[in-house]
Amino acid sequence: MATERAIRVEGEGSAVRCAIAGAWTVQALRERREVQRRERELARVPKSARWDLSGLGALDAVGAQLLWHAWGRELPGSIELSEEARDTFAMLGEHAHEPPPPPRRESFAAVRRVGDATYLLYEHARELVRMLGQLLLDFWAFLLKPQRGPWREISAQVYHVGAQALGITALVGFLIGVVLSYLSAQQLALFGASIYIVDLLGISIVRELGPVLAAILVAGRSGSAITAQIGVMRVTQELDALSVMGISHGQRLVLPRVIALAVAMPLVVLWTDAMALIGGMVVADMTLDLSPLWFFTTLRDVISLGNFWIGFGKGILFGVLIALVACHYGLRIQPDTESLGRGTTASVVTSITAVILADAVCAIVFSGVGW
């Protein structure tokens, strides 16, 4: 149970009221760092606070000890609690003469943190591989019986991640083209090589900047939305309802989003490339007196099919990566609002990182293609 639900402080000054609710048992406290979180919350409660334990759910010796030590091993002067809870604290009061155990100090806290991070990374990798395997099985079943596929979900996701993203990608792509063209024009003019601005803009935008820029925008816009949607389904127990009805999460949630992003992402990349090149053309016309007709005529000769297909293929790869990461973090969200916010943030950061790593790998693998 989350800390904010278990401990709630209301009022100010001498009218502070601390309400204890929920379960205070060994099962509720076994979650990682839950004991430390509740200890910190209890330490912030003023000594003169009025304690209300009427909303307390379950209480055992472990939870009672946590409250007992926070109170200084005696009941507060103003407290409201049930008879059973009073009997539990009375039993603890019989041993009040025993000193509390000394706090345990970790000698290898840094090593433990490294180990926790490594195990968490292993957990994420294992679940992603499992999701990828299930996705391949679901996709094969979809190919065998396409009439039973989730076409409505796929169509809706293509609209959300593709059509609705055209505005922001056009604006950002156009501005990136303007900035890149303006800075390049200044440097090329110094060496009398202004005509090479078409080569610079065409190759850099179509091969690298366009796919990466579109992927980052889609990861921040649509990837976060996918994670939040699935996370809300966890909070509202819709995922549990799907499991009870025997409906596969991968077939109804993961597969449509992966297919939709794989279809929409390369089209968004082409749209972003076009807007960025138009922005570069406008600046080239204004600063270097290069006509739009000459710009596009030269651009056709500069951009080879190899560069075009590399950028197009990156769009498909980035779309699949964003969808997998977003669905992975969405399915990991726990039924509370704190986990929802944390999972959505982690999804966006991981998606952008995965896109940049994949782009670096593609740059190395296809370094000799398209020139």
Secondary structure, DSSP 8 states (H G I E B T S, - for coil): --HHHHEEEE--GGG-EEEE-EEESHHHH-STTHHHHHHHHHHTS-TT-EEE-TTEEEE-HHHHHHHHHHTTSS--SSEE--HHHHHHHHHHHTTTTS--------TTHHHHHHHHHHHHHHHHHHHHHHHHHHHHHHHHHHHH-GGGS-HHHHHHHHHHHTGGGHHHHHHHHHHHHHHHHHHHHHHHHHTT-GGGHHHHHHHHIIIIIHHHHHHHHHIIIIIHHHHHHHHHHHHTTHHHHHHHTT--HIIIIIHHHHHHHHHHHHHHHHHHHHHHHHHHHHHHHHHH---HHHHHHHHHHHS-HHHHHHHHHHHHHHHHHHHHHHHHHHHH--SSHHHHHHHHHHHHHHHHHHHHHHHHHHHHHTTTS--
